[in-house]
Amino acid sequence: MKILRGLGVSAGVAVGPAQLIFPGHIKVSRTQIPPSEIPKEIKRLEEAIEATAQEIQRLKAQLPENLGEVHAILEAQRLIVKDPSLSSEAEALIRKGFNAEWALFKVLDRYRQAFAELPDEYFRERYQDLASMVEKVIFYLQGHRSGNAWEEKSIIVAQDLSPADTVGLKPDLTLAFVTEGGSRTSHTAIVARSLGIPAVVAAKGVLKEISPGDLVAVDGTTGEIFIAPEPEIIAEFSQRARRFQRLKERLHQVAHLEAQTKDGRRITLQANLDLPEEIPFVREYGAEGIGLFRTEYLYVSRRELPSEELLFETYRQVVESLRPYPVTIRTLDIGGDKFASGLELPEEINPALGLRAIRLCLKQEDLFRTQLRAILRASAYGQVKVMFPLISGVAEFLRARNFLERIKEELAQEGHPFDPEIQVGVMIEVPSAVAVADLLAKEADFFSIGTNDLIQYTLAIDRGNEEVSELYEPLHPAILRLIKATVEAGHREGIPVSMCGEMAGDLLYIPLLVGFELDELSMTPQSIPEVKLFIRELEFRHCRELVERVLHLTCQDEVKEAVAAVFGPRLQEFSKRLWSE
């Protein structure tokens, strides 16, 4: 028996035979095309692209309608295949005498280099979406056709999988996914979670260690992979499967309870939302609204900038679906390391500190106006809040808010209904915003702490950089002090303070966040029931005492020890009881 470990990205366990697919990169040879054959070669390329797009369309048609997020991802993949810039670049190479396979391969290589230079992990990984689609076209050109040869339930092992690959693997026959590549934000992980299939990614060496037909046991929670498991391991996995099913049933039963400590401290738990198709999960897991609606996908998933009507209809759908709960829409956080093909952005040496988020919107007012008009119009259909990202000071916030007031006047003159009292908030993501939080709190209606960027900018750490990523530490005393200062500044002015970063959904940090007196926590929908149950077992006074203690400590290791000493045993007992009930 061998044991490998990867990153568990979709909960659940499975035991079954391994099925290896796409075990290596495609092989492409270069062929010289005579001038007389060039038109035929171009036509061959066009037919392969169209056939691949139709295959993706067929896969979409086979999916249940409630898997809206997967539908959206597949549609984005289809648009990648049909992107005119891809075919035109390949066609230009064909006209120079190269065969279609080689032309596509060279275009893909150029994109690979461009994507590799992006500092943001999420957008670097979008190269895999492009690569998988180009490879599908090349497979078609080489005479291969889609379809799976096996008819038994299997555990799929691959270098990586595109969403189209994932859906095409017959979900009823797929026990689990294991890939060497990928991360929590890869589309393989997203699709696996949507389909309810256990998945482990970033499992180095699996293609070398696993052979077709090997019996494999996979735990999508712990990231464990057992090759040729011994009988006792198989028995243990049977128990894990039963416990996991009981856990899912229990969490659904408690999803709509209040998040309130034993001594009466009430905290609102909301969901982070990327796609409207995730709304069923928001309701299913008991979220009390949307604490962060990221709007970037509407911009990065298409060649042209979205129109006001498209944005309005999308926002209205979300707002109506969640009524009477609030929906907090973050204005466009794009630029620098995040790009949309419809925007002309300058190349920057340090994009994380460059033209992005509110800076970009204030510079390109037409872009800002379109989104704000759509948000305001959607506010007529339910409770909407708007918040501006990457605010660094009061003057910047006032510019953005005053621009919003001008848009209100425009809409009023045109006769469009909207909420004239819409709440306007600040995302606290940079240290300068914390330094003037007392002044910002006099102008804003609420604060939302974005811990992902706040930690990165405060500690001067690129969390996507493997050389320093271990220094990315939410329990650093500086981060804790910044959170405390933000909450106190907001509460002095009577405004609520929420948190929407990754810290908000981690049980380890919950006692501290409760003790800091945060009013709202926003997280992935699936995390809400477990966080809710844990909060119901805490006492606010003990959380406050812990906060007072850790604020006097000098390093993150001391903070971890203090948290573990007070709440470690309780968290272990909570998890054990949760899994055993």
C-alpha positions in Angstrom: 0.0 0.0 0.0 1.2 3.5 -0.9 -0.1 6.8 0.5 -0.1 10.1 -1.4 -1.4 13.4 -0.4 -2.9 16.3 -2.3 -5.3 19.1 -1.7 -8.8 18.1 -0.9 -11.2 20.4 -2.7 -14.5 18.6 -2.8 -15.6 16.7 0.3 -16.5 13.0 0.3 -14.8 9.6 0.1 -14.6 6.9 -2.6 -13.0 3.5 -3.2 -12.7 2.0 -6.6 -10.6 1.1 -9.6 -8.4 3.9 -11.2 -9.1 5.1 -14.7 -6.2 7.1 -16.2 -7.1 9.7 -18.9 -4.9 12.2 -20.8 -1.8 10.8 -19.1 0.6 13.0 -21.1 0.6 16.1 -23.2 -0.5 16.0 -26.8 2.1 15.2 -29.4 2.1 17.6 -32.4 4.3 17.4 -35.4 5.0 20.2 -37.9 4.1 19.6 -41.5 4.8 21.9 -44.5 1.6 22.8 -46.3 1.9 23.7 -50.0 0.2 27.0 -51.1 -2.5 25.1 -53.0 -3.6 23.2 -49.9 -3.7 26.2 -47.5 -7.5 27.0 -48.1 -8.3 23.3 -47.3 -6.2 23.4 -44.2 -8.0 26.6 -43.0 -11.3 24.9 -43.6 -10.1 21.8 -41.6 -9.3 24.1 -38.7 -12.7 25.8 -38.9 -14.5 22.5 -38.9 -12.6 21.2 -35.9 -13.4 24.4 -33.9 -17.1 24.1 -34.8 -17.2 20.4 -33.9 -15.5 21.1 -30.5 -18.0 23.9 -29.7 -20.9 21.6 -30.6 -19.6 18.9 -28.4 -19.5 21.3 -25.4 -23.1 22.4 -26.3 -24.2 18.8 -26.2 -22.6 18.3 -22.8 -24.5 21.4 -21.5 -27.8 19.9 -22.8 -27.1 16.7 -20.8 -26.7 18.6 -17.5 -29.6 19.1 -15.0 -30.8 22.7 -15.0 -30.0 23.1 -11.3 -26.3 22.9 -12.0 -26.3 26.5 -13.2 -22.7 27.2 -12.2 -21.4 24.3 -14.4 -23.6 25.5 -17.3 -21.9 28.9 -16.9 -18.4 27.5 -16.9 -19.1 25.3 -19.9 -20.5 28.3 -21.8 -17.3 30.2 -21.0 -15.3 27.2 -22.4 -17.4 27.2 -25.6 -16.8 31.0 -26.0 -13.0 30.3 -25.7 -13.2 27.8 -28.5 -15.1 30.2 -30.7 -12.9 33.2 -29.9 -12.0 34.8 -33.3 -8.6 35.9 -32.0 -7.6 32.3 -31.5 -8.6 31.1 -34.9 -7.2 34.2 -36.7 -3.8 33.7 -35.1 -3.7 30.1 -36.1 -5.0 30.9 -39.6 -2.1 33.5 -40.0 0.4 30.7 -39.2 -1.4 28.3 -41.6 -1.0 30.9 -44.4 2.7 30.7 -43.8 2.6 27.0 -44.6 2.2 25.4 -41.2 -0.4 22.6 -40.6 -3.4 23.4 -38.4 -2.3 21.3 -35.4 1.1 23.0 -35.3 -0.4 26.4 -35.8 -2.7 26.0 -32.8 0.1 24.5 -30.7 2.3 27.6 -31.4 -0.6 29.9 -30.5 -1.1 28.1 -27.3 2.5 28.3 -26.4 2.4 32.1 -26.8 -0.6 32.3 -24.5 1.2 30.0 -22.0 4.0 32.5 -21.7 1.7 35.4 -21.3 -0.4 33.8 -18.6 2.6 32.6 -16.7 3.6 36.2 -16.1 0.3 37.1 -14.3 0.8 37.4 -10.6 -2.7 36.4 -9.6 -3.1 32.6 -9.1 -6.8 32.6 -10.2 -6.0 34.2 -13.5 -2.9 32.2 -14.1 -5.0 29.1 -13.8 -7.4 30.3 -16.5 -4.6 29.3 -18.9 -5.6 25.7 -18.2 -9.1 26.4 -19.5 -7.6 27.8 -22.8 -5.1 24.9 -23.1 -7.8 22.2 -22.6 -10.0 23.7 -25.2 -7.1 24.1 -27.7 -6.1 20.5 -27.0 -9.6 19.3 -27.8 -9.5 21.0 -31.2 -6.1 19.4 -31.9 -7.4 16.0 -30.8 -10.2 16.5 -33.3 -7.8 17.5 -36.1 -5.8 14.4 -35.3 -8.8 12.2 -35.8 -9.7 11.5 -32.2 -13.3 11.7 -31.0 -14.7 12.2 -27.6 -16.2 9.4 -25.6 -15.2 7.1 -22.7 -14.5 3.4 -23.3 -15.2 2.2 -19.7 -18.6 1.3 -18.3 -17.8 0.7 -14.6 -17.6 3.1 -11.8 -14.1 4.4 -11.5 -11.8 7.0 -9.9 -10.5 9.3 -12.5 -6.8 10.1 -12.4 -5.4 12.8 -14.8 -2.8 15.5 -15.1 -5.7 18.0 -15.1 -9.3 18.2 -16.3 -11.2 20.9 -18.0 -14.9 21.5 -17.1 -15.9 19.9 -20.4 -13.7 16.9 -19.6 -15.1 16.7 -16.1 -18.8 16.8 -17.2 -18.0 14.4 -20.1 -16.7 11.7 -17.8 -20.2 10.4 -17.0 -20.8 11.7 -13.5 -22.8 8.5 -12.6 -19.7 6.4 -13.3 -17.2 8.8 -11.7 -16.5 8.0 -8.0 -13.8 10.7 -7.5 -11.3 12.9 -9.3 -7.5 12.9 -8.6 -5.3 15.3 -10.6 -1.7 16.3 -10.4 -2.5 19.9 -11.3 -5.1 22.3 -10.1 -6.0 24.2 -6.9 -9.0 25.3 -4.8 -9.9 27.9 -7.5 -9.4 25.6 -10.5 -12.6 24.8 -12.5 -12.0 21.1 -11.9 -12.6 21.8 -8.2 -15.6 24.0 -8.8 -17.3 21.5 -11.1 -16.5 18.6 -8.7 -18.2 20.5 -5.8 -21.2 21.3 -7.9 -21.6 17.7 -9.0 -21.0 16.4 -5.4 -18.0 14.3 -6.5 -15.0 13.9 -4.1 -11.9 15.5 -5.6 -8.2 15.8 -4.7 -6.0 18.1 -6.8 -2.3 19.1 -6.7 -1.4 15.4 -5.9 2.1 15.2 -7.2 3.2 11.9 -8.6 -0.2 10.2 -8.9 0.3 9.5 -12.7 3.6 7.8 -11.9 2.4 5.8 -9.0 -1.1 4.7 -10.2 -1.7 2.3 -13.0 -5.0 1.6 -14.8 -7.2 -0.7 -12.7 -5.4 -0.1 -9.4 -7.7 -0.1 -6.4 -7.6 3.5 -5.0 -9.2 5.1 -1.9 -9.7 8.9 -2.0 -10.7 11.3 0.7 -11.8 14.7 -0.8 -11.7 16.3 2.6 -8.3 15.3 3.9 -6.6 15.0 0.5 -5.5 11.4 1.2 -5.0 8.9 -1.6 -4.4 5.2 -0.7 -3.1 3.1 -3.6 -3.9 -0.7 -3.2 -5.4 0.0 0.3 -5.3 -2.7 2.9 -8.6 -4.3 4.1 -8.6 -2.2 7.3 -8.3 1.0 5.2 -11.2 -0.1 3.0 -13.3 -0.7 6.1 -12.3 2.7 7.5 -13.4 4.4 4.3 -16.8 2.7 4.5 -17.1 4.3 8.0 -15.9 7.6 6.7 -18.6 7.5 3.9 -21.3 6.8 6.4 -20.1 9.6 8.7 -19.9 12.1 5.9 -23.5 11.3 4.8 -24.7 11.8 8.4 -22.7 15.1 8.6 -24.3 16.4 5.4 -27.8 15.6 6.6 -27.1 17.2 10.0 -25.7 20.4 8.6 -28.7 20.8 6.3 -31.0 20.3 9.4 -29.3 23.2 11.3 -28.6 25.5 8.4 -31.4 27.9 9.3 -30.7 28.2 13.0 -29.4 31.6 14.2 -25.7 32.1 14.8 -25.8 33.1 18.4 -23.5 32.4 21.3 -24.7 30.8 24.5 -24.7 34.2 26.2 -26.7 35.9 23.5 -24.2 37.5 21.1 -25.9 37.4 17.6 -23.8 37.3 14.4 -25.1 37.5 10.9 -23.7 34.8 8.6 -23.8 35.7 4.9 -22.4 34.2 1.7 -19.8 35.2 -0.8 -21.2 34.9 -4.4 -19.4 34.8 -7.7 -22.2 33.5 -10.0 -26.0 33.8 -9.9 -26.1 30.1 -10.4 -24.8 29.6 -6.9 -28.0 31.1 -5.4 -29.5 27.7 -4.6 -26.5 26.9 -2.4 -26.9 30.3 -0.6 -30.4 29.4 0.3 -29.7 25.7 1.0 -27.0 26.5 3.6 -28.9 29.1 5.5 -27.1 32.4 4.5 -28.8 35.6 5.6 -28.0 37.4 2.4 -24.9 38.1 0.3 -22.0 39.8 2.1 -19.9 39.9 -1.1 -21.1 39.7 -4.6 -18.0 39.7 -6.8 -18.9 41.0 -10.2 -15.7 40.4 -12.1 -16.9 37.2 -13.9 -19.3 39.3 -16.0 -16.2 41.1 -17.4 -13.6 38.3 -17.7 -15.8 35.7 -19.3 -16.5 37.6 -22.5 -14.7 39.5 -25.2 -16.8 42.7 -25.0 -17.6 44.7 -21.9 -21.1 43.8 -20.5 -23.9 46.3 -21.3 -25.9 48.1 -18.6 -28.9 45.9 -19.4 -26.9 42.6 -19.0 -25.5 43.8 -15.6 -28.9 45.0 -14.5 -30.7 41.8 -15.3 -28.0 39.8 -13.6 -28.1 41.9 -10.4 -31.9 42.0 -10.4 -32.0 38.2 -10.6 -29.8 37.9 -7.6 -31.6 40.6 -5.6 -35.1 39.2 -6.2 -33.9 35.6 -5.4 -32.5 36.7 -2.0 -35.3 39.1 -1.0 -35.8 40.1 1.8 -32.2 39.5 2.7 -29.6 42.1 1.6 -27.2 41.7 -1.3 -23.9 43.6 -1.0 -22.4 44.3 -4.5 -18.8 45.1 -4.7 -18.0 47.4 -7.6 -15.6 46.1 -10.2 -12.3 44.9 -8.8 -10.3 44.4 -11.9 -7.1 45.8 -13.5 -3.4 45.1 -13.1 -3.3 41.3 -12.6 -7.0 40.8 -13.5 -8.0 41.6 -17.0 -10.9 41.7 -19.3 -10.5 41.6 -23.1 -12.8 44.6 -23.5 -10.5 46.8 -21.5 -7.4 48.5 -22.6 -5.1 48.4 -19.6 -1.4 49.4 -19.5 1.3 46.9 -18.7 2.5 47.4 -15.2 5.7 46.4 -13.3 3.8 45.9 -10.1 0.1 45.4 -10.9 -1.0 44.7 -7.3 -0.1 48.3 -6.5 -1.2 49.7 -9.8 -4.4 50.7 -11.7 -7.0 48.4 -10.3 -10.4 48.3 -8.5 -11.7 51.7 -7.5 -8.7 53.5 -9.1 -9.5 52.1 -12.5 -13.2 52.9 -12.1 -12.5 56.5 -11.1 -10.2 56.8 -14.1 -12.5 55.2 -16.6 -15.8 56.9 -15.7 -17.9 55.3 -18.5 -17.0 51.8 -17.1 -18.0 53.0 -13.6 -21.1 54.7 -14.7 -22.4 51.5 -16.5 -22.0 49.4 -13.4 -23.4 51.9 -10.9 -26.5 52.5 -13.1 -27.2 48.8 -13.2 -26.7 48.4 -9.4 -29.0 51.3 -8.6 -31.7 50.1 -10.9 -31.5 46.6 -9.3 -31.9 48.3 -5.9 -35.6 48.9 -6.8 -36.2 45.1 -6.5 -34.8 44.4 -3.1 -32.3 45.4 -0.4 -29.0 46.3 -2.1 -25.8 47.7 -0.7 -22.9 48.8 -2.7 -19.2 48.9 -1.6 -16.1 50.2 -3.1 -12.9 48.0 -3.1 -9.3 49.1 -2.4 -10.2 52.4 -0.8 -7.1 54.0 0.5 -8.4 57.2 2.1 -11.3 59.5 2.7 -10.8 61.6 -0.5 -11.0 58.5 -2.7 -14.2 57.3 -1.0 -15.8 60.7 -1.3 -15.0 60.8 -5.1 -16.6 57.4 -5.6 -19.7 58.2 -3.5 -20.2 61.6 -5.1 -20.0 59.9 -8.5 -22.7 57.6 -7.3 -24.9 60.6 -6.3 -24.5 62.0 -9.8 -25.7 58.7 -11.3 -28.7 58.9 -8.9 -29.6 62.2 -10.4 -29.3 60.8 -14.0 -31.6 57.9 -13.2 -34.2 60.2 -11.5 -34.3 62.4 -14.5 -34.8 59.4 -16.7 -37.6 58.1 -14.5 -35.8 54.9 -13.5 -36.8 53.6 -10.0 -34.1 53.0 -7.4 -33.4 53.1 -3.7 -32.4 56.7 -2.9 -31.1 55.6 0.5 -28.9 52.7 -0.8 -26.2 52.0 1.7 -22.6 52.7 0.6 -19.7 50.9 2.2 -15.9 50.7 2.3 -13.9 47.5 1.8 -11.0 47.7 4.3 -8.1 46.1 2.4 -5.1 48.3 2.8 -3.4 49.6 5.9 -4.0 53.3 5.1 -7.8 52.7 5.2 -7.4 51.3 8.8 -5.2 54.3 9.8 -8.1 56.6 8.8 -10.9 54.3 9.7 -12.3 56.8 12.2 -12.6 59.4 9.4 -14.0 56.9 6.9 -16.6 55.7 9.4 -18.1 59.3 9.5 -18.8 59.0 5.7 -19.6 55.4 5.1 -22.7 53.3 6.0 -20.7 50.2 6.7 -17.3 48.5 6.6 -16.3 45.2 5.2 -12.9 43.8 6.0 -11.3 42.0 3.0 -8.7 40.0 4.9 -7.1 38.4 1.8 -5.7 41.7 0.5 -5.3 43.3 3.9 -2.9 40.5 5.0 -1.1 40.7 1.7 -0.6 44.5 1.7 0.1 44.7 5.4 2.8 42.0 5.5 4.2 42.8 2.0 3.6 39.2 1.0 2.5 37.9 -2.4 0.5 34.8 -1.3 0.9 33.4 -4.9 4.7 33.4 -4.5 5.9 30.0 -3.3 9.0 31.6 -1.9 7.2 33.7 0.7 3.6 32.2 0.9 4.4 30.6 4.2 4.7 34.1 5.7 1.0 34.8 4.8 -0.3 34.6 8.3 -3.8 35.7 9.4 -2.8 35.5 13.1 0.1 38.0 12.8 -0.3 40.5 15.7 -0.4 43.3 13.2 -3.4 41.8 11.4 -5.3 41.3 14.6 -4.6 44.9 15.7 -5.9 46.2 12.4 -9.1 44.2 12.7 -9.6 45.5 16.2 -9.0 49.1 15.1 -11.4 48.8 12.2 -14.2 47.3 14.3 -13.8 49.9 17.1 -13.7 52.8 14.6 -16.9 51.6 12.9 -18.8 51.0 16.1 -17.9 54.4 17.6 -19.8 55.9 14.6 -22.6 53.4 14.9 -21.9 51.5 11.6 -21.8 47.7 11.3 -18.5 46.0 10.4 -18.3 42.7 8.5 -15.6 40.4 7.3 -15.6 38.7 3.8 -12.1 37.3 3.5 -11.1 33.7 3.9 -10.6 34.1 7.7 -14.4 34.4 8.1 -15.1 30.8 7.2 -12.3 29.1 9.1 -13.3 27.5 12.5 -9.9 28.2 13.9 -10.4 31.9 13.7 -14.1 32.1 14.7 -13.5 32.6 18.5 -11.3 35.6 17.8 -13.7 37.1 15.2 -16.6 36.7 17.7 -14.4 38.3 20.4 -13.6 41.2 18.1 -17.3 41.9 18.0 -17.7 41.7 14.2 -21.4 42.1 13.3 -21.3 39.9 10.1 -19.2 37.2 8.6 -19.4 36.3 4.9 -18.0 33.1 3.5 -18.6 30.3 1.0 -22.1 29.0 1.4 -21.0 25.4 2.3 -19.1 26.7 5.3 -22.1 28.5 6.9 -23.8 25.6 8.8 -20.6 24.4 10.5 -19.6 27.9 11.5 -23.1 28.5 12.7 -23.0 25.4 14.9 -19.6 26.3 16.3 -20.7 29.9 17.2 -23.7 28.4 19.1 -21.3 26.5 21.3 -19.2 29.5 22.2 -19.6 32.1 25.0 -19.0 35.7 23.9 -17.3 36.6 27.2 -14.7 33.9 26.7 -14.0 35.1 23.2 -13.6 38.6 24.5 -11.1 37.4 27.1 -9.1 35.6 24.4 -8.9 38.8 22.3 -7.7 40.8 25.2 -5.0 38.2 25.8 -3.7 37.8 22.3 -3.5 41.6 21.6 -0.6 41.6 24.1 1.4 38.9 22.4 4.3 39.5 20.1 4.2 36.9 17.4 1.8 34.6 15.5 3.2 31.5 17.1 2.2 32.8 20.6 -1.2 33.7 19.3 -1.7 30.2 17.9 -0.7 28.7 21.2 -3.1 30.9 23.1 -6.0 30.1 20.8 -5.2 26.4 20.9 -4.9 26.4 24.7 -8.4 28.0 25.2 -10.4 26.7 22.2 -8.3 23.8 20.7 -9.8 21.1 22.8 -13.3 22.5 22.3 -12.8 22.7 18.5 -11.5 19.1 18.5 -14.4 17.9 20.6 -16.8 19.8 18.4 -15.4 18.3 15.2 -15.4 14.8 16.7 -19.0 15.1 17.8 -20.1 16.6 14.5 -18.7 13.7 12.6 -19.9 11.0 15.0 -23.6 12.1 15.4 
